[in-house]
Amino acid sequence: MSAENEVNFVEPKKVARKRVASTNDDNAMEVEYRGIAGEKTQSAPAKKRQRSAVDVRKVPVPAHRYTPLKENWLKIFTPIVENLQLQVRFNLKSRNVEIRSSSETPDIANLQKAADFVRAFVYGFEVEDALALLRLDNLFIETFEIKDVKTLRGEHLSRAIGRLAGKGGRTKFTIENVTKTRIVLADSKIHILGSYQNIQVAMKAVCNLILGSPPSKVYGQLRNVASRMGERL
């Protein structure tokens, strides 16, 4: 692998960490980050693990996300290196974002968190929204295609995508705000970021739109869901 085809791993800086008292998962509370609901737990930091081999995660980057990745690279590698204490680089030859643990990594689970964070950006989420995967617990990304719900082609597929987005993106924004999730429409693929329960609510609204329900009916169903969620909280 030649030097011109790769970027060296960025070494994490040594940061003084305060010792946190151990608490149970029962103390987890639901919080929001940029309108995305999730759980914030106060757990004790895991002990460093003696690694016999380097743990690596590779996230492939498609051609249409290459330029956005280059423009937002500083925002992406900063939390990975400084907060998660990992090493990261973008391999220009294989076009993979490669993340690996180091001797300074406090928790090996950070490796998977970083990979999910980069993968969310590759799917099309804004960097600020993808950061919720690092700041909140119990967040997931659900990915499916319109054909998984109903087989549509041609103009029927275009109309379904139009119903999902709405005029000026109104329908998508409404679903996001009510369900406290983030949604990316990438051609016929749909990516939803949020907690498990909120993703199910958002998926139901999206599936109803794909099946032909008018947005006004879906808005009414979302209002009922929002009122029930408000009562539960």
Solvent accessible surface area in square Angstrom, and as a share of the most:
residue,aa,sasa,rsa
1,M,135,0.60
2,S,51,0.33
3,A,89,0.69
4,E,139,0.62
5,N,47,0.24
6,E,38,0.17
7,V,66,0.38
8,N,115,0.59
9,F,34,0.14
10,V,47,0.27
11,E,109,0.49
12,P,14,0.09
13,K,136,0.58
14,K,166,0.70
15,V,82,0.47
16,A,105,0.81
17,R,129,0.47
18,K,183,0.78
19,R,230,0.84
20,V,73,0.42
21,A,81,0.62
22,S,90,0.58
23,T,53,0.31
24,N,111,0.57
25,D,110,0.57
26,D,132,0.69
27,N,88,0.45
28,A,29,0.23
29,M,114,0.51
30,E,97,0.44
31,V,41,0.24
32,E,93,0.42
33,Y,46,0.18
34,R,117,0.43
35,G,30,0.29
36,I,0,0.00
37,A,1,0.00
38,G,2,0.02
39,E,64,0.29
40,K,76,0.32
41,T,32,0.19
42,Q,94,0.42
43,S,66,0.43
44,A,46,0.35
45,P,79,0.50
46,A,49,0.38
47,K,187,0.79
48,K,111,0.47
49,R,129,0.47
50,Q,170,0.75
51,R,74,0.27
52,S,122,0.79
53,A,69,0.54
54,V,80,0.46
55,D,38,0.20
56,V,59,0.34
57,R,90,0.33
58,K,118,0.50
59,V,2,0.01
60,P,90,0.57
61,V,9,0.05
62,P,53,0.33
63,A,78,0.60
64,H,138,0.62
65,R,37,0.13
66,Y,61,0.23
67,T,77,0.44
68,P,32,0.20
69,L,4,0.02
70,K,151,0.64
71,E,132,0.59
72,N,34,0.18
73,W,49,0.17
74,L,123,0.61
75,K,106,0.45
76,I,0,0.00
77,F,44,0.18
78,T,44,0.26
79,P,13,0.08
80,I,0,0.00
81,V,5,0.03
82,E,79,0.35
83,N,90,0.46
84,L,16,0.08
85,Q,3,0.01
86,L,0,0.00
87,Q,13,0.06
88,V,0,0.00
89,R,37,0.14
90,F,14,0.06
91,N,1,0.00
92,L,69,0.34
93,K,139,0.59
94,S,58,0.37
95,R,98,0.36
96,N,28,0.14
97,V,0,0.00
98,E,9,0.04
99,I,0,0.00
100,R,72,0.26
101,S,2,0.02
102,S,11,0.07
103,S,86,0.55
104,E,44,0.20
105,T,10,0.06
106,P,17,0.11
107,D,42,0.22
108,I,63,0.32
109,A,50,0.39
110,N,15,0.08
111,L,1,0.00
112,Q,76,0.34
113,K,71,0.30
114,A,0,0.00
115,A,0,0.00
116,D,45,0.24
117,F,0,0.00
118,V,0,0.00
119,R,73,0.27
120,A,0,0.00
121,F,6,0.03
122,V,13,0.07
123,Y,71,0.27
124,G,26,0.25
125,F,5,0.02
126,E,110,0.49
127,V,5,0.03
128,E,58,0.26
129,D,9,0.05
130,A,0,0.00
131,L,25,0.13
132,A,0,0.00
133,L,16,0.08
134,L,28,0.14
135,R,117,0.43
136,L,11,0.05
137,D,42,0.22
138,N,78,0.40
139,L,19,0.09
140,F,106,0.44
141,I,45,0.23
142,E,66,0.30
143,T,57,0.33
144,F,21,0.09
145,E,44,0.20
146,I,2,0.01
147,K,129,0.55
148,D,97,0.50
149,V,44,0.25
150,K,89,0.38
151,T,87,0.51
152,L,29,0.15
153,R,180,0.66
154,G,55,0.52
155,E,128,0.57
156,H,110,0.49
157,L,48,0.24
158,S,72,0.46
159,R,119,0.43
160,A,0,0.00
161,I,50,0.25
162,G,41,0.39
163,R,59,0.22
164,L,5,0.02
165,A,30,0.23
166,G,21,0.20
167,K,192,0.81
168,G,76,0.73
169,G,15,0.14
170,R,155,0.57
171,T,2,0.01
172,K,40,0.17
173,F,104,0.43
174,T,38,0.22
175,I,2,0.01
176,E,11,0.05
177,N,108,0.55
178,V,34,0.20
179,T,0,0.00
180,K,44,0.19
181,T,0,0.00
182,R,43,0.16
183,I,7,0.03
184,V,25,0.15
185,L,48,0.24
186,A,38,0.29
187,D,125,0.65
188,S,31,0.20
189,K,94,0.40
190,I,1,0.01
191,H,8,0.04
192,I,0,0.00
193,L,0,0.00
194,G,0,0.00
195,S,22,0.14
196,Y,150,0.57
197,Q,100,0.44
198,N,9,0.05
199,I,4,0.02
200,Q,74,0.33
201,V,32,0.19
202,A,0,0.00
203,M,41,0.18
204,K,141,0.60
205,A,6,0.05
206,V,3,0.01
207,C,31,0.18
208,N,28,0.14
209,L,0,0.00
210,I,1,0.01
211,L,97,0.48
212,G,41,0.40
213,S,25,0.16
214,P,69,0.44
215,P,45,0.29
216,S,79,0.51
217,K,115,0.49
218,V,0,0.00
219,Y,31,0.12
220,G,20,0.19
221,Q,65,0.29
222,L,4,0.02
223,R,160,0.58
224,N,85,0.44
225,V,25,0.14
226,A,40,0.31
227,S,62,0.40
228,R,136,0.49
229,M,22,0.10
230,G,48,0.46
231,E,148,0.66
232,R,142,0.52
233,L,139,0.69
